[in-house]
Amino acid sequence: MIKYAITDPSFFNPQNIDNYYIYKDVDFLLFRDKSASCYAQVANLFIENSKKFNYKTIIHQDYILAKELKAYGVHLNSKQLIAIERAKELGLFVVVSTHTLKEAREADISGADAITYSPIYSTPNKGKPKGIDVLKDLVDAINIKVIALGGIVTSEHIKEIERSNSWGFASIRYFRNSI
């Protein structure tokens, strides 16, 4: 099962390489900082520092920047389905945020490599959790790789996700809390 760590600017400073140790044993590392006023510059620092750790780095939403910075991939939101084809043409690994079976199917049909599906568990400001049974149903209903997301903070959550046959899980707090 893959581990997909999502950075959080409240505790992660891409200029401080010492912060990278918290992401040990991850398969993918997503740079996500919606508050950065100079996002491209900060993302470049992130990519450069990540190379020292051989992370498969993903940039949030900006597939052109992801290509320019030589990131492994891009994580698009559910309103960016039209960008999947272009991102794939650029050679990027494409993950799409989804919250419904319809969005998941659209991402699959459009050629995305994987989706996140959320929220599985309770998480701040993300609406009612879908729960593990809905996640299992989604995994069984589609062909694309599913990454569970949302409220994943305990090892018990990870065990439940493993039993759902999801490809993996993504989290901010799980990795931050594991230090």
Biotite code that builds the C-alpha atoms (Angstrom):
import biotite.structure as struc

atoms = struc.array([
    struc.Atom([0.000, 0.000, 0.000], chain_id="A", res_id=1, res_name="MET", atom_name="CA", element="C"),
    struc.Atom([1.441, 3.355, -1.022], chain_id="A", res_id=2, res_name="ILE", atom_name="CA", element="C"),
    struc.Atom([1.942, 6.259, 1.367], chain_id="A", res_id=3, res_name="LYS", atom_name="CA", element="C"),
    struc.Atom([1.205, 9.721, 0.012], chain_id="A", res_id=4, res_name="TYR", atom_name="CA", element="C"),
    struc.Atom([2.319, 12.543, 2.312], chain_id="A", res_id=5, res_name="ALA", atom_name="CA", element="C"),
    struc.Atom([0.806, 15.975, 1.839], chain_id="A", res_id=6, res_name="ILE", atom_name="CA", element="C"),
    struc.Atom([2.799, 18.930, 3.118], chain_id="A", res_id=7, res_name="THR", atom_name="CA", element="C"),
    struc.Atom([1.195, 21.507, 5.367], chain_id="A", res_id=8, res_name="ASP", atom_name="CA", element="C"),
    struc.Atom([2.699, 25.011, 5.521], chain_id="A", res_id=9, res_name="PRO", atom_name="CA", element="C"),
    struc.Atom([1.813, 25.308, 9.214], chain_id="A", res_id=10, res_name="SER", atom_name="CA", element="C"),
    struc.Atom([4.713, 23.007, 10.097], chain_id="A", res_id=11, res_name="PHE", atom_name="CA", element="C"),
    struc.Atom([6.648, 22.444, 6.889], chain_id="A", res_id=12, res_name="PHE", atom_name="CA", element="C"),
    struc.Atom([9.182, 24.944, 5.604], chain_id="A", res_id=13, res_name="ASN", atom_name="CA", element="C"),
    struc.Atom([10.639, 23.796, 2.272], chain_id="A", res_id=14, res_name="PRO", atom_name="CA", element="C"),
    struc.Atom([13.754, 25.919, 2.834], chain_id="A", res_id=15, res_name="GLN", atom_name="CA", element="C"),
    struc.Atom([14.649, 23.963, 5.968], chain_id="A", res_id=16, res_name="ASN", atom_name="CA", element="C"),
    struc.Atom([15.910, 20.581, 4.854], chain_id="A", res_id=17, res_name="ILE", atom_name="CA", element="C"),
    struc.Atom([15.774, 19.317, 8.444], chain_id="A", res_id=18, res_name="ASP", atom_name="CA", element="C"),
    struc.Atom([11.982, 19.201, 8.097], chain_id="A", res_id=19, res_name="ASN", atom_name="CA", element="C"),
    struc.Atom([12.202, 16.557, 5.395], chain_id="A", res_id=20, res_name="TYR", atom_name="CA", element="C"),
    struc.Atom([13.007, 13.769, 7.846], chain_id="A", res_id=21, res_name="TYR", atom_name="CA", element="C"),
    struc.Atom([9.360, 13.573, 8.909], chain_id="A", res_id=22, res_name="ILE", atom_name="CA", element="C"),
    struc.Atom([8.478, 12.113, 5.519], chain_id="A", res_id=23, res_name="TYR", atom_name="CA", element="C"),
    struc.Atom([10.563, 8.960, 5.774], chain_id="A", res_id=24, res_name="LYS", atom_name="CA", element="C"),
    struc.Atom([9.096, 5.862, 4.180], chain_id="A", res_id=25, res_name="ASP", atom_name="CA", element="C"),
    struc.Atom([6.699, 7.671, 1.838], chain_id="A", res_id=26, res_name="VAL", atom_name="CA", element="C"),
    struc.Atom([6.130, 6.862, -1.810], chain_id="A", res_id=27, res_name="ASP", atom_name="CA", element="C"),
    struc.Atom([4.856, 10.265, -2.923], chain_id="A", res_id=28, res_name="PHE", atom_name="CA", element="C"),
    struc.Atom([5.295, 13.722, -1.438], chain_id="A", res_id=29, res_name="LEU", atom_name="CA", element="C"),
    struc.Atom([2.834, 16.444, -2.451], chain_id="A", res_id=30, res_name="LEU", atom_name="CA", element="C"),
    struc.Atom([3.802, 20.086, -2.160], chain_id="A", res_id=31, res_name="PHE", atom_name="CA", element="C"),
    struc.Atom([0.615, 21.928, -1.279], chain_id="A", res_id=32, res_name="ARG", atom_name="CA", element="C"),
    struc.Atom([0.716, 25.489, 0.012], chain_id="A", res_id=33, res_name="ASP", atom_name="CA", element="C"),
    struc.Atom([-2.330, 27.525, -0.907], chain_id="A", res_id=34, res_name="LYS", atom_name="CA", element="C"),
    struc.Atom([-1.031, 30.529, 1.065], chain_id="A", res_id=35, res_name="SER", atom_name="CA", element="C"),
    struc.Atom([2.358, 31.000, -0.619], chain_id="A", res_id=36, res_name="ALA", atom_name="CA", element="C"),
    struc.Atom([2.523, 34.358, -2.365], chain_id="A", res_id=37, res_name="SER", atom_name="CA", element="C"),
    struc.Atom([5.495, 33.199, -4.451], chain_id="A", res_id=38, res_name="CYS", atom_name="CA", element="C"),
    struc.Atom([4.336, 29.626, -5.019], chain_id="A", res_id=39, res_name="TYR", atom_name="CA", element="C"),
    struc.Atom([6.665, 28.855, -7.931], chain_id="A", res_id=40, res_name="ALA", atom_name="CA", element="C"),
    struc.Atom([9.766, 29.878, -5.979], chain_id="A", res_id=41, res_name="GLN", atom_name="CA", element="C"),
    struc.Atom([8.758, 27.924, -2.888], chain_id="A", res_id=42, res_name="VAL", atom_name="CA", element="C"),
    struc.Atom([7.810, 24.903, -4.998], chain_id="A", res_id=43, res_name="ALA", atom_name="CA", element="C"),
    struc.Atom([11.229, 25.056, -6.674], chain_id="A", res_id=44, res_name="ASN", atom_name="CA", element="C"),
    struc.Atom([12.944, 24.963, -3.256], chain_id="A", res_id=45, res_name="LEU", atom_name="CA", element="C"),
    struc.Atom([10.752, 22.022, -2.331], chain_id="A", res_id=46, res_name="PHE", atom_name="CA", element="C"),
    struc.Atom([11.662, 20.096, -5.501], chain_id="A", res_id=47, res_name="ILE", atom_name="CA", element="C"),
    struc.Atom([15.379, 20.850, -5.152], chain_id="A", res_id=48, res_name="GLU", atom_name="CA", element="C"),
    struc.Atom([15.513, 19.758, -1.495], chain_id="A", res_id=49, res_name="ASN", atom_name="CA", element="C"),
    struc.Atom([13.377, 16.688, -2.188], chain_id="A", res_id=50, res_name="SER", atom_name="CA", element="C"),
    struc.Atom([15.937, 15.406, -4.697], chain_id="A", res_id=51, res_name="LYS", atom_name="CA", element="C"),
    struc.Atom([18.285, 14.753, -1.782], chain_id="A", res_id=52, res_name="LYS", atom_name="CA", element="C"),
    struc.Atom([15.776, 12.222, -0.467], chain_id="A", res_id=53, res_name="PHE", atom_name="CA", element="C"),
    struc.Atom([14.669, 10.660, -3.782], chain_id="A", res_id=54, res_name="ASN", atom_name="CA", element="C"),
    struc.Atom([11.001, 11.447, -3.208], chain_id="A", res_id=55, res_name="TYR", atom_name="CA", element="C"),
    struc.Atom([8.504, 11.152, -6.042], chain_id="A", res_id=56, res_name="LYS", atom_name="CA", element="C"),
    struc.Atom([7.388, 14.757, -5.811], chain_id="A", res_id=57, res_name="THR", atom_name="CA", element="C"),
    struc.Atom([3.986, 16.012, -6.816], chain_id="A", res_id=58, res_name="ILE", atom_name="CA", element="C"),
    struc.Atom([2.957, 19.647, -7.291], chain_id="A", res_id=59, res_name="ILE", atom_name="CA", element="C"),
    struc.Atom([-0.541, 20.775, -6.362], chain_id="A", res_id=60, res_name="HIS", atom_name="CA", element="C"),
    struc.Atom([-2.797, 21.866, -9.255], chain_id="A", res_id=61, res_name="GLN", atom_name="CA", element="C"),
    struc.Atom([-0.229, 23.518, -11.570], chain_id="A", res_id=62, res_name="ASP", atom_name="CA", element="C"),
    struc.Atom([0.775, 20.948, -14.200], chain_id="A", res_id=63, res_name="TYR", atom_name="CA", element="C"),
    struc.Atom([2.817, 23.450, -16.211], chain_id="A", res_id=64, res_name="ILE", atom_name="CA", element="C"),
    struc.Atom([4.881, 24.338, -13.138], chain_id="A", res_id=65, res_name="LEU", atom_name="CA", element="C"),
    struc.Atom([5.198, 20.643, -12.284], chain_id="A", res_id=66, res_name="ALA", atom_name="CA", element="C"),
    struc.Atom([6.716, 20.002, -15.716], chain_id="A", res_id=67, res_name="LYS", atom_name="CA", element="C"),
    struc.Atom([9.008, 23.050, -15.516], chain_id="A", res_id=68, res_name="GLU", atom_name="CA", element="C"),
    struc.Atom([10.334, 21.976, -12.110], chain_id="A", res_id=69, res_name="LEU", atom_name="CA", element="C"),
    struc.Atom([10.718, 18.343, -13.218], chain_id="A", res_id=70, res_name="LYS", atom_name="CA", element="C"),
    struc.Atom([8.322, 17.068, -10.575], chain_id="A", res_id=71, res_name="ALA", atom_name="CA", element="C"),
    struc.Atom([7.198, 13.467, -10.826], chain_id="A", res_id=72, res_name="TYR", atom_name="CA", element="C"),
    struc.Atom([3.573, 14.524, -11.144], chain_id="A", res_id=73, res_name="GLY", atom_name="CA", element="C"),
    struc.Atom([0.682, 16.832, -10.455], chain_id="A", res_id=74, res_name="VAL", atom_name="CA", element="C"),
    struc.Atom([-2.320, 16.587, -8.145], chain_id="A", res_id=75, res_name="HIS", atom_name="CA", element="C"),
    struc.Atom([-5.353, 18.188, -9.791], chain_id="A", res_id=76, res_name="LEU", atom_name="CA", element="C"),
    struc.Atom([-8.597, 19.119, -8.096], chain_id="A", res_id=77, res_name="ASN", atom_name="CA", element="C"),
    struc.Atom([-11.954, 17.764, -9.241], chain_id="A", res_id=78, res_name="SER", atom_name="CA", element="C"),
    struc.Atom([-12.647, 20.930, -11.260], chain_id="A", res_id=79, res_name="LYS", atom_name="CA", element="C"),
    struc.Atom([-9.517, 20.365, -13.348], chain_id="A", res_id=80, res_name="GLN", atom_name="CA", element="C"),
    struc.Atom([-10.575, 17.168, -15.121], chain_id="A", res_id=81, res_name="LEU", atom_name="CA", element="C"),
    struc.Atom([-10.034, 18.868, -18.464], chain_id="A", res_id=82, res_name="ILE", atom_name="CA", element="C"),
    struc.Atom([-6.326, 19.297, -17.581], chain_id="A", res_id=83, res_name="ALA", atom_name="CA", element="C"),
    struc.Atom([-5.671, 15.557, -17.188], chain_id="A", res_id=84, res_name="ILE", atom_name="CA", element="C"),
    struc.Atom([-4.958, 14.960, -20.866], chain_id="A", res_id=85, res_name="GLU", atom_name="CA", element="C"),
    struc.Atom([-2.563, 17.905, -21.111], chain_id="A", res_id=86, res_name="ARG", atom_name="CA", element="C"),
    struc.Atom([-0.696, 16.863, -17.939], chain_id="A", res_id=87, res_name="ALA", atom_name="CA", element="C"),
    struc.Atom([-0.338, 13.325, -19.304], chain_id="A", res_id=88, res_name="LYS", atom_name="CA", element="C"),
    struc.Atom([1.001, 14.721, -22.598], chain_id="A", res_id=89, res_name="GLU", atom_name="CA", element="C"),
    struc.Atom([3.708, 16.439, -20.540], chain_id="A", res_id=90, res_name="LEU", atom_name="CA", element="C"),
    struc.Atom([4.718, 13.074, -19.089], chain_id="A", res_id=91, res_name="GLY", atom_name="CA", element="C"),
    struc.Atom([3.411, 13.690, -15.596], chain_id="A", res_id=92, res_name="LEU", atom_name="CA", element="C"),
    struc.Atom([1.913, 11.185, -13.188], chain_id="A", res_id=93, res_name="PHE", atom_name="CA", element="C"),
    struc.Atom([-1.599, 12.558, -12.560], chain_id="A", res_id=94, res_name="VAL", atom_name="CA", element="C"),
    struc.Atom([-3.592, 12.281, -9.348], chain_id="A", res_id=95, res_name="VAL", atom_name="CA", element="C"),
    struc.Atom([-7.071, 13.843, -9.122], chain_id="A", res_id=96, res_name="VAL", atom_name="CA", element="C"),
    struc.Atom([-9.016, 14.733, -5.987], chain_id="A", res_id=97, res_name="SER", atom_name="CA", element="C"),
    struc.Atom([-12.484, 13.180, -6.068], chain_id="A", res_id=98, res_name="THR", atom_name="CA", element="C"),
    struc.Atom([-15.421, 13.151, -3.693], chain_id="A", res_id=99, res_name="HIS", atom_name="CA", element="C"),
    struc.Atom([-18.057, 11.217, -5.655], chain_id="A", res_id=100, res_name="THR", atom_name="CA", element="C"),
    struc.Atom([-18.253, 8.080, -7.767], chain_id="A", res_id=101, res_name="LEU", atom_name="CA", element="C"),
    struc.Atom([-19.089, 10.282, -10.765], chain_id="A", res_id=102, res_name="LYS", atom_name="CA", element="C"),
    struc.Atom([-15.895, 12.329, -10.339], chain_id="A", res_id=103, res_name="GLU", atom_name="CA", element="C"),
    struc.Atom([-13.863, 9.135, -9.872], chain_id="A", res_id=104, res_name="ALA", atom_name="CA", element="C"),
    struc.Atom([-15.236, 7.669, -13.101], chain_id="A", res_id=105, res_name="ARG", atom_name="CA", element="C"),
    struc.Atom([-14.594, 10.912, -14.993], chain_id="A", res_id=106, res_name="GLU", atom_name="CA", element="C"),
    struc.Atom([-10.975, 10.995, -13.785], chain_id="A", res_id=107, res_name="ALA", atom_name="CA", element="C"),
    struc.Atom([-10.543, 7.368, -14.860], chain_id="A", res_id=108, res_name="ASP", atom_name="CA", element="C"),
    struc.Atom([-12.057, 7.937, -18.310], chain_id="A", res_id=109, res_name="ILE", atom_name="CA", element="C"),
    struc.Atom([-9.934, 11.073, -18.758], chain_id="A", res_id=110, res_name="SER", atom_name="CA", element="C"),
    struc.Atom([-6.719, 9.118, -18.194], chain_id="A", res_id=111, res_name="GLY", atom_name="CA", element="C"),
    struc.Atom([-5.622, 9.998, -14.664], chain_id="A", res_id=112, res_name="ALA", atom_name="CA", element="C"),
    struc.Atom([-3.188, 7.574, -13.054], chain_id="A", res_id=113, res_name="ASP", atom_name="CA", element="C"),
    struc.Atom([-4.827, 7.656, -9.620], chain_id="A", res_id=114, res_name="ALA", atom_name="CA", element="C"),
    struc.Atom([-7.421, 9.474, -7.558], chain_id="A", res_id=115, res_name="ILE", atom_name="CA", element="C"),
    struc.Atom([-7.739, 10.529, -3.978], chain_id="A", res_id=116, res_name="THR", atom_name="CA", element="C"),
    struc.Atom([-11.179, 9.901, -2.539], chain_id="A", res_id=117, res_name="TYR", atom_name="CA", element="C"),
    struc.Atom([-12.254, 11.891, 0.480], chain_id="A", res_id=118, res_name="SER", atom_name="CA", element="C"),
    struc.Atom([-13.057, 12.457, 3.224], chain_id="A", res_id=119, res_name="PRO", atom_name="CA", element="C"),
    struc.Atom([-12.956, 8.911, 4.573], chain_id="A", res_id=120, res_name="ILE", atom_name="CA", element="C"),
    struc.Atom([-12.812, 9.903, 8.246], chain_id="A", res_id=121, res_name="TYR", atom_name="CA", element="C"),
    struc.Atom([-13.698, 13.099, 10.049], chain_id="A", res_id=122, res_name="SER", atom_name="CA", element="C"),
    struc.Atom([-11.407, 15.954, 9.114], chain_id="A", res_id=123, res_name="THR", atom_name="CA", element="C"),
    struc.Atom([-11.689, 19.703, 9.700], chain_id="A", res_id=124, res_name="PRO", atom_name="CA", element="C"),
    struc.Atom([-13.786, 21.626, 7.170], chain_id="A", res_id=125, res_name="ASN", atom_name="CA", element="C"),
    struc.Atom([-14.234, 18.740, 4.729], chain_id="A", res_id=126, res_name="LYS", atom_name="CA", element="C"),
    struc.Atom([-17.839, 17.708, 5.268], chain_id="A", res_id=127, res_name="GLY", atom_name="CA", element="C"),
    struc.Atom([-19.391, 14.466, 6.395], chain_id="A", res_id=128, res_name="LYS", atom_name="CA", element="C"),
    struc.Atom([-17.000, 11.494, 6.299], chain_id="A", res_id=129, res_name="PRO", atom_name="CA", element="C"),
    struc.Atom([-17.794, 8.811, 3.728], chain_id="A", res_id=130, res_name="LYS", atom_name="CA", element="C"),
    struc.Atom([-16.521, 5.948, 5.866], chain_id="A", res_id=131, res_name="GLY", atom_name="CA", element="C"),
    struc.Atom([-14.665, 2.775, 5.053], chain_id="A", res_id=132, res_name="ILE", atom_name="CA", element="C"),
    struc.Atom([-17.669, 0.907, 3.571], chain_id="A", res_id=133, res_name="ASP", atom_name="CA", element="C"),
    struc.Atom([-18.255, 3.618, 0.949], chain_id="A", res_id=134, res_name="VAL", atom_name="CA", element="C"),
    struc.Atom([-14.521, 3.545, 0.171], chain_id="A", res_id=135, res_name="LEU", atom_name="CA", element="C"),
    struc.Atom([-14.666, -0.236, -0.360], chain_id="A", res_id=136, res_name="LYS", atom_name="CA", element="C"),
    struc.Atom([-17.674, 0.151, -2.660], chain_id="A", res_id=137, res_name="ASP", atom_name="CA", element="C"),
    struc.Atom([-15.864, 2.791, -4.716], chain_id="A", res_id=138, res_name="LEU", atom_name="CA", element="C"),
    struc.Atom([-12.706, 0.666, -5.038], chain_id="A", res_id=139, res_name="VAL", atom_name="CA", element="C"),
    struc.Atom([-14.861, -2.233, -6.276], chain_id="A", res_id=140, res_name="ASP", atom_name="CA", element="C"),
    struc.Atom([-16.763, -0.034, -8.736], chain_id="A", res_id=141, res_name="ALA", atom_name="CA", element="C"),
    struc.Atom([-13.884, 1.506, -10.687], chain_id="A", res_id=142, res_name="ILE", atom_name="CA", element="C"),
    struc.Atom([-10.594, 0.515, -12.324], chain_id="A", res_id=143, res_name="ASN", atom_name="CA", element="C"),
    struc.Atom([-8.399, 3.479, -11.398], chain_id="A", res_id=144, res_name="ILE", atom_name="CA", element="C"),
    struc.Atom([-6.008, 3.375, -8.417], chain_id="A", res_id=145, res_name="LYS", atom_name="CA", element="C"),
    struc.Atom([-7.711, 4.797, -5.314], chain_id="A", res_id=146, res_name="VAL", atom_name="CA", element="C"),
    struc.Atom([-5.863, 6.640, -2.579], chain_id="A", res_id=147, res_name="ILE", atom_name="CA", element="C"),
    struc.Atom([-7.927, 7.119, 0.586], chain_id="A", res_id=148, res_name="ALA", atom_name="CA", element="C"),
    struc.Atom([-7.748, 10.640, 2.022], chain_id="A", res_id=149, res_name="LEU", atom_name="CA", element="C"),
    struc.Atom([-9.254, 12.559, 4.882], chain_id="A", res_id=150, res_name="GLY", atom_name="CA", element="C"),
    struc.Atom([-8.930, 12.174, 8.639], chain_id="A", res_id=151, res_name="GLY", atom_name="CA", element="C"),
    struc.Atom([-6.368, 9.379, 8.465], chain_id="A", res_id=152, res_name="ILE", atom_name="CA", element="C"),
    struc.Atom([-4.416, 9.782, 11.679], chain_id="A", res_id=153, res_name="VAL", atom_name="CA", element="C"),
    struc.Atom([-4.070, 6.362, 13.362], chain_id="A", res_id=154, res_name="THR", atom_name="CA", element="C"),
    struc.Atom([-2.587, 2.975, 12.588], chain_id="A", res_id=155, res_name="SER", atom_name="CA", element="C"),
    struc.Atom([-6.113, 1.521, 12.922], chain_id="A", res_id=156, res_name="GLU", atom_name="CA", element="C"),
    struc.Atom([-7.239, 3.813, 10.090], chain_id="A", res_id=157, res_name="HIS", atom_name="CA", element="C"),
    struc.Atom([-4.377, 2.459, 7.969], chain_id="A", res_id=158, res_name="ILE", atom_name="CA", element="C"),
    struc.Atom([-5.397, -1.148, 8.698], chain_id="A", res_id=159, res_name="LYS", atom_name="CA", element="C"),
    struc.Atom([-8.998, -0.420, 7.698], chain_id="A", res_id=160, res_name="GLU", atom_name="CA", element="C"),
    struc.Atom([-7.839, 1.204, 4.466], chain_id="A", res_id=161, res_name="ILE", atom_name="CA", element="C"),
    struc.Atom([-5.649, -1.811, 3.686], chain_id="A", res_id=162, res_name="GLU", atom_name="CA", element="C"),
    struc.Atom([-8.716, -4.035, 4.022], chain_id="A", res_id=163, res_name="ARG", atom_name="CA", element="C"),
    struc.Atom([-10.592, -1.824, 1.547], chain_id="A", res_id=164, res_name="SER", atom_name="CA", element="C"),
    struc.Atom([-8.151, -2.830, -1.214], chain_id="A", res_id=165, res_name="ASN", atom_name="CA", element="C"),
    struc.Atom([-7.280, 0.815, -1.827], chain_id="A", res_id=166, res_name="SER", atom_name="CA", element="C"),
    struc.Atom([-3.978, 1.409, -3.569], chain_id="A", res_id=167, res_name="TRP", atom_name="CA", element="C"),
    struc.Atom([-2.875, 3.536, -0.619], chain_id="A", res_id=168, res_name="GLY", atom_name="CA", element="C"),
    struc.Atom([-3.575, 6.442, 1.674], chain_id="A", res_id=169, res_name="PHE", atom_name="CA", element="C"),
    struc.Atom([-2.763, 10.149, 1.755], chain_id="A", res_id=170, res_name="ALA", atom_name="CA", element="C"),
    struc.Atom([-2.588, 12.350, 4.792], chain_id="A", res_id=171, res_name="SER", atom_name="CA", element="C"),
    struc.Atom([-1.234, 15.525, 6.297], chain_id="A", res_id=172, res_name="ILE", atom_name="CA", element="C"),
    struc.Atom([-1.763, 14.823, 9.979], chain_id="A", res_id=173, res_name="ARG", atom_name="CA", element="C"),
    struc.Atom([-0.736, 11.133, 9.999], chain_id="A", res_id=174, res_name="TYR", atom_name="CA", element="C"),
    struc.Atom([2.787, 12.007, 8.884], chain_id="A", res_id=175, res_name="PHE", atom_name="CA", element="C"),
    struc.Atom([3.021, 15.156, 10.997], chain_id="A", res_id=176, res_name="ARG", atom_name="CA", element="C"),
    struc.Atom([1.829, 13.265, 14.083], chain_id="A", res_id=177, res_name="ASN", atom_name="CA", element="C"),
    struc.Atom([4.250, 10.384, 13.553], chain_id="A", res_id=178, res_name="SER", atom_name="CA", element="C"),
    struc.Atom([7.316, 12.440, 14.433], chain_id="A", res_id=179, res_name="ILE", atom_name="CA", element="C"),
])
